[in-house]
């Protein structure tokens, strides 16, 4: 997911700025936020703390939570 967001960010920003945004050091413009929301379904509120959003919403974490839910149901 992080790579996909980075690829969208470099459509608007330089590589250096895109990395700074992903590290949470800078905030993207509204134009970039809307572009990414439309293409990747990243909610606007995720940009308030993008590092936490990326950490908590990865494919691995969603697989683990699905596995946990399946075990509880069984």
C-alpha positions as CSV (number, residue, x, y, z in Angstrom):
1,X,0.0,0.0,0.0
2,X,2.8,2.4,0.9
3,X,4.4,1.9,-2.6
4,X,1.0,2.7,-4.3
5,X,0.6,5.8,-2.2
6,X,4.2,6.8,-3.1
7,X,3.5,6.3,-6.8
8,X,0.5,8.6,-6.6
9,X,2.4,11.2,-4.6
10,X,5.2,11.4,-7.1
11,X,2.6,12.5,-9.7
12,X,2.3,15.7,-7.8
13,X,5.6,16.0,-5.8
14,X,9.3,15.2,-6.1
15,X,10.6,11.9,-4.6
16,X,12.1,13.7,-1.6
17,X,8.8,15.4,-0.8
18,X,6.8,12.2,-1.2
19,X,9.0,10.4,1.3
20,X,8.7,13.3,3.7
21,X,4.9,13.0,3.4
22,X,4.9,9.3,4.0
23,X,7.1,9.8,7.1
24,X,4.6,12.2,8.4
25,X,7.0,15.2,8.3
26,X,4.9,17.1,5.7
27,X,1.3,17.1,4.7
28,X,0.1,16.7,1.2
29,X,-2.0,19.3,-0.6
30,X,-5.7,18.9,-0.9
31,X,-5.2,18.2,-4.6
32,X,-2.9,15.2,-3.7
33,X,-5.3,14.0,-1.0
34,X,-8.2,14.0,-3.4
35,X,-6.2,12.2,-6.1
36,X,-5.1,9.5,-3.7
37,X,-8.6,9.1,-2.3
38,X,-10.1,8.6,-5.7
39,X,-7.5,6.2,-6.9
40,X,-6.6,4.2,-3.8
41,X,-9.6,4.8,-1.4
42,X,-7.4,6.3,1.3
43,X,-9.7,8.3,3.5
44,X,-9.1,12.0,3.9
45,X,-8.8,11.6,7.7
46,X,-5.9,9.1,7.3
47,X,-3.6,12.1,6.4
48,X,-3.9,13.4,10.0
49,X,-1.6,10.5,11.0
50,X,-0.5,8.7,7.9
51,X,2.2,6.7,9.6
52,X,-0.3,5.1,12.0
53,X,-2.8,4.5,9.1
54,X,-0.2,2.7,7.1
55,X,0.9,0.7,10.1
56,X,-2.6,-0.4,11.0
57,X,-4.0,-0.9,7.6
58,X,-1.6,-3.2,5.8
59,X,-2.5,-6.4,4.0
60,X,-0.7,-8.4,6.7
61,X,-2.6,-6.8,9.5
62,X,-5.9,-7.4,7.8
63,X,-5.0,-11.1,7.2
64,X,-4.2,-11.5,10.9
65,X,-7.4,-9.9,12.0
66,X,-9.4,-12.0,9.6
67,X,-7.7,-15.1,11.0
68,X,-8.4,-14.0,14.5
69,X,-12.1,-13.5,13.6
70,X,-12.3,-16.9,12.0
71,X,-10.8,-18.6,15.0
72,X,-13.3,-16.9,17.4
73,X,-16.2,-17.9,15.2
74,X,-15.1,-21.6,15.1
